[in-house]
Amino acid sequence: MLDRRDVVARLLADRGEALVVTGLGAATYDVAAAGDDARNFYLWGAMGGAALMGLGLAIAQPDRPVVVVTGDGEQLMGLGAFATIALQAPANLTVVVLDNGLYGETGGQQSHTGRGVDLAAVARGCGIADASRITDMAGVDALAAAIRAGGSAPRVAVITIDPAEAPRVLPSRDGAYLRGRMQAALGLAA
Amino acid sequence: MDGTVSAEALAWPDAIFAELRRWDVRQVAYVPDGGHARLIRSIHADAAKRAIPLTTEEEGIAVLAGAALGGHRGALLMQSSGVGNCVNMLSLVKTCRFPLLALVTMRGEWGEFNPWQVPMGSTTEAAFRLMDVETRRADRPEDVADTVSAAARMVFEGGSAVAVLLGQRLIGAKVF
């Protein structure tokens, strides 16, 4: 079974110009563990908002890949995001859902995906045609290559991962700082 | 209610649209509302703006935070009944000090026939205040442009979070 840290490290190893937004909890730690970067925006709250924040960012920065890395619980809180993203259809947006089927931050309770809800099918039903489930590293490599190559439509990748917890790697929790440093990296006035 | 109103009542949505253009607002996220119907049509017809329909209001808070992160100015259009949905997502605005311009049509406060609109209508301002979003009101058509312009300056030049409440007396009570 795929290790979440290996997946995220591989996904971001050759990220190029990509901007990354993380969903609260373990996805934030996974992206931090892969290497801090001014072009990472870590959410520590705003549950259900990661993919939508990625949408606004992708529309504002159409020439750069925007990658949202989140978990199944975070995405379940914002299922409408798939419908909203499908209507806008930003070609540079990829939503990666690390799916361990449980809420790791709150005691490991089984999530809806752990009991059969299929987030890739939900995304497809909303109109995101390129929505797939990935279960091996070859699939992760193909996804990373697709992000680098760009495309013509948004994509959702639900990656089945081992539910084992990884050691916490805690990036900055200062939201204003994280905002300002990404804006500076983009050459924008904060 | 849209389509059967006086020329004066038609003018204020156009005044808002003119302000959004003047301030170079690029992403307009919205949950459909009768009071905003004319403005929403104008935004869809403007190639310089991205109209972003939402499934629920709090989505717009996150979308516009992403827009601001990437250098786009945004506005969120909604009805007062949606403000309560935004409360937790507003932690994003507060913690990260993102700018926010919300334009809210009021229900439940003036000649409201539907009592289900009253609980949230009567607490709309308090809900925004709870999360440190400034509120300003416009109750007369002639006040709309100035109120939106002043709010936009606070948001786009000052980085503040401001909601403009468009009074139900301005919009007209919904008739069934």
Interface residues (C-beta under 8 A of the other chain):
Chain A: L19 V21 F41 L43 W44 G45 A46 M47 G48 G49 A50 L52 M53 G54 L55 G56 L57 A58 I59 A60 Q61 G78 G80 A81 A83 T84 L87 Q88 G175 A176 L178 R179 M182 Q183 L186 L188
Chain B: R26 Q27 R50 I52 P53 L54 T55 T56 E58 E59 I61 A62 V63 L64 A65 G66 A67 A68 L69 G70 G71 H72 G74 N88 M89 S91 L92 T95 C96 R97 F98
